[in-house]
Amino acid sequence: MTKEKTLSAKEKGKLNAKKISDWLKTEPAIPIFQQKINKTAICRMHQIPKSTIETNPDLRDLFAKGGPIEKLAAKQKKLLSENSEHANSETSPDSTPEATEELKEKIDALQRRLDSITLDLASEEFLISTGRYIPKLYSGQGNS
């Protein structure tokens, strides 16, 4: 039986910092929560206690303002905003009255179909629970 060598706290700290720095080299999507870097999510990904950020100087440097994680997150935010601006400038929504009227007609047709399906379901449930059949007395325009 061989004993596994346990790492000292300093070695664990360096290993934890190396895990995150190696992860950053892959340029991953930085998790954001309420417009801030989600340190908890990052720590959970790497199975590192969040409390070690304050005690480990290497981790503190990685998570510091202006540090590598913040720079990558800022870069991603910038790319995301540029892409959304580019997409908004290229596509103009159809705001013609004809298109609006056509969409309203489609919505009305879908609503009629949904109502018909709901009535069919209620009829089936009534049949199952009581054994009595309810004939279709509603307009079947949207039925297929």
Backbone as CSV, one residue per row, in Angstrom:
resi,resn,N_x,N_y,N_z,CA_x,CA_y,CA_z,C_x,C_y,C_z
1,MET,0.838,-1.164,0.000,0.000,0.000,0.000,0.893,1.241,0.000
2,THR,0.666,2.100,-0.988,1.480,3.315,-1.069,0.668,4.509,-0.610
3,LYS,1.344,5.392,0.061,0.686,6.610,0.509,0.829,7.673,-0.571
4,GLU,-0.272,8.343,-0.813,-0.219,9.444,-1.768,0.326,10.674,-1.053
5,LYS,1.146,11.406,-1.772,1.722,12.608,-1.192,0.658,13.692,-1.178
6,THR,0.427,14.266,-0.027,-0.540,15.351,0.071,0.174,16.666,-0.212
7,LEU,-0.529,17.552,-0.876,0.052,18.832,-1.241,-0.051,19.805,-0.081
8,SER,0.951,20.643,0.007,0.889,21.679,1.038,-0.090,22.762,0.578
9,ALA,-0.464,23.635,1.474,-1.410,24.707,1.150,-0.845,25.614,0.058
10,LYS,0.443,25.866,0.103,1.078,26.729,-0.896,1.044,26.064,-2.274
11,GLU,1.303,24.757,-2.313,1.264,24.027,-3.579,-0.150,23.979,-4.145
12,LYS,-1.158,23.776,-3.263,-2.548,23.783,-3.703,-2.920,25.148,-4.275
13,GLY,-2.463,26.205,-3.623,-2.748,27.560,-4.091,-2.163,27.813,-5.464
14,LYS,-0.931,27.373,-5.673,-0.300,27.545,-6.988,-1.015,26.714,-8.047
15,LEU,-1.439,25.496,-7.666,-2.167,24.634,-8.593,-3.507,25.262,-8.975
16,ASN,-4.199,25.838,-7.996,-5.475,26.497,-8.266,-5.302,27.693,-9.209
17,ALA,-4.270,28.482,-8.976,-4.006,29.633,-9.839,-3.638,29.172,-11.245
18,LYS,-2.881,28.080,-11.332,-2.500,27.550,-12.642,-3.730,27.050,-13.398
19,LYS,-4.677,26.406,-12.681,-5.901,25.931,-13.328,-6.636,27.090,-14.009
20,ILE,-6.791,28.178,-13.276,-7.545,29.306,-13.818,-6.762,30.014,-14.917
21,SER,-5.464,30.156,-14.763,-4.686,30.826,-15.816,-4.657,29.986,-17.095
22,ASP,-4.591,28.669,-16.957,-4.662,27.799,-18.142,-6.035,27.904,-18.802
23,TRP,-7.081,27.997,-17.983,-8.443,28.153,-18.501,-8.568,29.471,-19.258
24,LEU,-7.944,30.519,-18.745,-8.014,31.824,-19.411,-7.306,31.820,-20.763
25,LYS,-6.289,31.001,-20.895,-5.559,30.935,-22.165,-6.426,30.399,-23.297
26,THR,-7.486,29.657,-22.951,-8.386,29.121,-23.982,-9.426,30.151,-24.419
27,GLU,-9.394,31.339,-23.812,-10.342,32.426,-24.076,-11.789,31.950,-23.971
28,PRO,-12.180,31.480,-22.780,-13.549,30.991,-22.588,-14.532,32.154,-22.419
29,ALA,-15.802,31.822,-22.430,-16.827,32.825,-22.129,-16.825,33.033,-20.617
30,ILE,-16.588,34.256,-20.206,-16.537,34.576,-18.786,-17.969,34.691,-18.262
31,PRO,-18.325,33.954,-17.209,-19.685,34.064,-16.681,-19.908,35.433,-16.034
32,ILE,-21.032,36.046,-16.382,-21.379,37.371,-15.874,-22.693,37.249,-15.115
33,PHE,-22.792,37.932,-13.965,-24.031,37.983,-13.207,-24.236,39.415,-12.759
34,GLN,-25.342,40.006,-13.167,-25.681,41.391,-12.851,-24.545,42.340,-13.227
35,GLN,-24.079,42.205,-14.454,-23.053,43.062,-15.043,-21.695,42.959,-14.350
36,LYS,-21.473,41.911,-13.559,-20.184,41.709,-12.895,-19.687,40.309,-13.195
37,ILE,-18.386,40.129,-13.082,-17.796,38.809,-13.276,-18.287,37.899,-12.155
38,ASN,-18.768,36.723,-12.517,-19.296,35.781,-11.542,-18.147,34.914,-11.024
39,LYS,-17.525,35.388,-9.951,-16.381,34.673,-9.375,-16.802,33.300,-8.854
40,THR,-18.002,33.224,-8.296,-18.481,31.959,-7.743,-18.570,30.895,-8.827
41,ALA,-19.108,31.268,-9.991,-19.235,30.299,-11.084,-17.861,29.836,-11.567
42,ILE,-16.937,30.769,-11.655,-15.581,30.413,-12.104,-14.932,29.458,-11.102
43,CYS,-15.075,29.771,-9.838,-14.485,28.902,-8.808,-15.128,27.523,-8.805
44,ARG,-16.438,27.459,-8.994,-17.115,26.160,-9.031,-16.654,25.333,-10.223
45,MET,-16.411,26.000,-11.358,-15.947,25.278,-12.546,-14.645,24.544,-12.274
46,HIS,-13.808,25.179,-11.455,-12.469,24.633,-11.222,-12.333,23.981,-9.849
47,GLN,-13.458,23.845,-9.153,-13.489,23.214,-7.833,-12.505,23.873,-6.868
48,ILE,-12.623,25.197,-6.832,-11.782,26.000,-5.952,-12.702,26.759,-5.007
49,PRO,-12.432,26.758,-3.717,-13.258,27.566,-2.815,-13.090,29.056,-3.127
50,LYS,-14.208,29.769,-3.185,-14.161,31.191,-3.522,-13.380,31.986,-2.485
51,SER,-13.401,31.533,-1.250,-12.715,32.263,-0.186,-11.200,32.311,-0.399
52,THR,-10.654,31.401,-1.199,-9.206,31.405,-1.423,-8.757,32.550,-2.316
53,ILE,-9.700,33.220,-2.985,-9.316,34.347,-3.838,-8.648,35.426,-2.997
54,GLU,-9.179,35.662,-1.807,-8.638,36.714,-0.952,-7.315,36.315,-0.292
55,THR,-7.099,35.030,-0.094,-5.891,34.592,0.601,-4.765,34.192,-0.344
56,ASN,-5.091,33.911,-1.587,-4.078,33.475,-2.551,-3.693,34.671,-3.431
57,PRO,-2.457,35.125,-3.332,-2.060,36.315,-4.108,-2.136,36.107,-5.625
58,ASP,-1.856,34.888,-6.090,-1.933,34.631,-7.534,-3.378,34.729,-8.017
59,LEU,-4.300,34.157,-7.257,-5.715,34.253,-7.617,-6.208,35.691,-7.510
60,ARG,-5.741,36.392,-6.490,-6.129,37.787,-6.311,-5.711,38.611,-7.529
61,ASP,-4.521,38.342,-8.060,-4.048,39.060,-9.254,-4.910,38.719,-10.473
62,LEU,-5.319,37.465,-10.601,-6.149,37.064,-11.739,-7.521,37.739,-11.697
63,PHE,-8.098,37.866,-10.486,-9.432,38.432,-10.341,-9.434,39.938,-10.083
64,ALA,-8.261,40.547,-9.994,-8.171,41.972,-9.666,-8.768,42.838,-10.774
65,LYS,-9.121,44.074,-10.394,-9.602,45.025,-11.397,-8.456,45.281,-12.360
66,GLY,-8.725,45.175,-13.628,-7.691,45.326,-14.639,-6.876,44.056,-14.836
67,GLY,-7.248,42.992,-14.150,-6.552,41.718,-14.281,-6.986,40.986,-15.543
68,PRO,-6.400,39.836,-15.798,-6.682,39.098,-17.032,-8.147,38.690,-17.197
69,ILE,-8.809,38.325,-16.103,-10.206,37.910,-16.218,-11.071,39.102,-16.606
70,GLU,-10.833,40.226,-15.969,-11.617,41.428,-16.279,-11.347,41.910,-17.701
71,LYS,-10.107,41.822,-18.146,-9.781,42.238,-19.519,-10.500,41.358,-20.544
72,LEU,-10.517,40.053,-20.303,-11.189,39.138,-21.222,-12.698,39.386,-21.215
73,ALA,-13.263,39.639,-20.045,-14.697,39.922,-19.958,-15.033,41.223,-20.696
74,ALA,-14.191,42.243,-20.565,-14.415,43.513,-21.261,-14.328,43.321,-22.770
75,LYS,-13.373,42.512,-23.194,-13.222,42.217,-24.618,-14.475,41.517,-25.156
76,GLN,-14.998,40.576,-24.389,-16.199,39.852,-24.807,-17.416,40.765,-24.843
77,LYS,-17.542,41.665,-23.858,-18.656,42.610,-23.847,-18.590,43.519,-25.065
78,LYS,-17.383,43.954,-25.397,-17.202,44.846,-26.552,-17.599,44.129,-27.839
79,LEU,-17.148,42.894,-28.012,-17.504,42.122,-29.201,-19.010,41.885,-29.274
80,LEU,-19.611,41.604,-28.142,-21.044,41.359,-28.102,-21.830,42.610,-28.483
81,SER,-21.410,43.753,-27.965,-22.123,44.996,-28.299,-21.917,45.364,-29.764
82,GLU,-20.724,45.141,-30.298,-20.472,45.426,-31.720,-21.340,44.529,-32.599
83,ASN,-21.438,43.252,-32.231,-22.250,42.325,-33.017,-23.720,42.705,-32.983
84,SER,-24.214,43.109,-31.825,-25.628,43.481,-31.734,-25.897,44.773,-32.500
85,GLU,-24.977,45.731,-32.447,-25.139,46.965,-33.217,-25.099,46.667,-34.709
86,HIS,-24.205,45.781,-35.113,-24.072,45.418,-36.525,-25.345,44.719,-37.003
87,ALA,-25.883,43.844,-36.184,-27.102,43.120,-36.554,-28.290,44.079,-36.620
88,ASN,-28.353,45.041,-35.709,-29.453,46.001,-35.717,-29.392,46.927,-36.920
89,SER,-28.202,47.265,-37.365,-28.082,48.178,-38.493,-28.389,47.478,-39.818
90,GLU,-28.136,46.185,-39.913,-28.363,45.468,-41.169,-29.817,45.074,-41.369
91,THR,-30.487,44.663,-40.316,-31.857,44.184,-40.459,-32.822,45.259,-40.008
92,SER,-33.725,45.614,-40.898,-34.766,46.567,-40.525,-36.075,45.799,-40.444
93,PRO,-36.799,45.957,-39.361,-38.040,45.196,-39.205,-39.106,45.675,-40.177
94,ASP,-39.962,44.735,-40.605,-41.074,45.088,-41.480,-42.111,45.819,-40.651
95,SER,-42.230,47.096,-40.885,-43.201,47.870,-40.116,-44.274,48.436,-41.035
96,THR,-44.460,47.800,-42.172,-45.488,48.267,-43.091,-46.849,47.849,-42.555
97,PRO,-47.880,48.602,-42.863,-49.221,48.248,-42.383,-49.681,46.880,-42.884
98,GLU,-49.289,46.509,-44.116,-49.686,45.210,-44.657,-49.085,44.073,-43.838
99,ALA,-47.805,44.219,-43.487,-47.135,43.174,-42.711,-47.757,43.069,-41.323
100,THR,-48.087,44.208,-40.734,-48.715,44.201,-39.413,-50.075,43.527,-39.465
101,GLU,-50.852,43.854,-40.481,-52.183,43.256,-40.638,-52.074,41.743,-40.860
102,GLU,-51.085,41.334,-41.656,-50.884,39.913,-41.930,-50.526,39.162,-40.648
103,LEU,-49.675,39.772,-39.822,-49.307,39.144,-38.554,-50.510,39.038,-37.627
104,LYS,-51.348,40.058,-37.604,-52.552,40.004,-36.763,-53.475,38.878,-37.209
105,GLU,-53.609,38.693,-38.529,-54.450,37.611,-39.055,-53.890,36.245,-38.650
106,LYS,-52.563,36.110,-38.729,-51.943,34.841,-38.331,-52.163,34.574,-36.843
107,ILE,-52.050,35.612,-36.039,-52.244,35.460,-34.593,-53.687,35.051,-34.308
108,ASP,-54.642,35.689,-34.990,-56.053,35.346,-34.795,-56.325,33.894,-35.199
109,ALA,-55.751,33.461,-36.321,-55.948,32.083,-36.776,-55.362,31.097,-35.770
110,LEU,-54.193,31.416,-35.259,-53.572,30.534,-34.265,-54.374,30.503,-32.968
111,GLN,-54.947,31.651,-32.591,-55.772,31.701,-31.383,-57.034,30.850,-31.545
112,ARG,-57.657,30.914,-32.730,-58.830,30.074,-32.992,-58.467,28.603,-32.925
113,ARG,-57.310,28.259,-33.498,-56.871,26.866,-33.487,-56.597,26.390,-32.059
114,LEU,-55.981,27.256,-31.251,-55.703,26.925,-29.855,-57.005,26.729,-29.082
115,ASP,-57.980,27.597,-29.316,-59.284,27.448,-28.658,-59.942,26.132,-29.042
116,SER,-59.844,25.777,-30.321,-60.428,24.526,-30.803,-59.763,23.325,-30.137
117,ILE,-58.466,23.368,-30.025,-57.731,22.268,-29.394,-58.102,22.166,-27.918
118,THR,-58.237,23.322,-27.269,-58.612,23.329,-25.861,-59.997,22.713,-25.662
119,LEU,-60.941,23.065,-26.529,-62.277,22.485,-26.437,-62.261,20.983,-26.697
120,ASP,-61.479,20.558,-27.675,-61.352,19.127,-27.947,-60.801,18.387,-26.730
121,LEU,-59.798,18.978,-26.102,-59.207,18.367,-24.915,-60.228,18.254,-23.788
122,ALA,-60.968,19.327,-23.571,-61.987,19.303,-22.517,-63.042,18.249,-22.817
123,SER,-63.427,18.136,-24.071,-64.414,17.138,-24.473,-63.891,15.727,-24.216
124,GLU,-62.659,15.488,-24.554,-62.047,14.172,-24.335,-61.966,13.849,-22.845
125,GLU,-61.576,14.830,-22.036,-61.472,14.595,-20.597,-62.850,14.287,-20.009
126,PHE,-63.872,15.005,-20.491,-65.239,14.755,-20.023,-65.679,13.349,-20.404
127,LEU,-65.349,12.934,-21.639,-65.694,11.596,-22.103,-65.013,10.535,-21.250
128,ILE,-63.758,10.743,-20.938,-63.003,9.775,-20.142,-63.562,9.682,-18.728
129,SER,-63.885,10.825,-18.131,-64.318,10.806,-16.737,-65.779,10.381,-16.566
130,THR,-66.652,10.686,-17.549,-68.073,10.378,-17.369,-68.598,9.325,-18.327
131,GLY,-67.924,9.128,-19.417,-68.401,8.185,-20.420,-69.421,8.813,-21.363
132,ARG,-69.648,10.098,-21.219,-70.621,10.783,-22.076,-69.871,11.591,-23.137
133,TYR,-70.425,11.582,-24.340,-69.815,12.280,-25.474,-70.453,13.654,-25.633
134,ILE,-69.627,14.669,-25.902,-70.118,16.021,-26.174,-69.914,16.275,-27.662
135,PRO,-71.006,16.486,-28.410,-70.823,16.773,-29.831,-70.200,18.158,-30.020
136,LYS,-69.512,18.340,-31.129,-68.865,19.619,-31.405,-69.923,20.638,-31.798
137,LEU,-70.133,21.624,-30.944,-71.115,22.662,-31.194,-70.457,23.983,-31.565
138,TYR,-69.130,23.995,-31.543,-68.403,25.223,-31.844,-67.988,25.250,-33.302
139,SER,-67.568,26.407,-33.741,-67.137,26.587,-35.114,-65.845,25.826,-35.337
140,GLY,-65.805,24.999,-36.356,-64.631,24.181,-36.622,-63.785,24.729,-37.748
141,GLN,-63.726,26.053,-37.910,-62.986,26.670,-39.013,-61.488,26.376,-38.925
142,GLY,-60.964,26.359,-37.730,-59.521,26.175,-37.577,-59.125,24.728,-37.418
143,ASN,-60.059,23.785,-37.474,-59.726,22.370,-37.270,-59.016,21.801,-38.481
144,SER,-58.159,20.847,-38.213,-57.468,20.174,-39.307,-57.688,18.695,-39.242
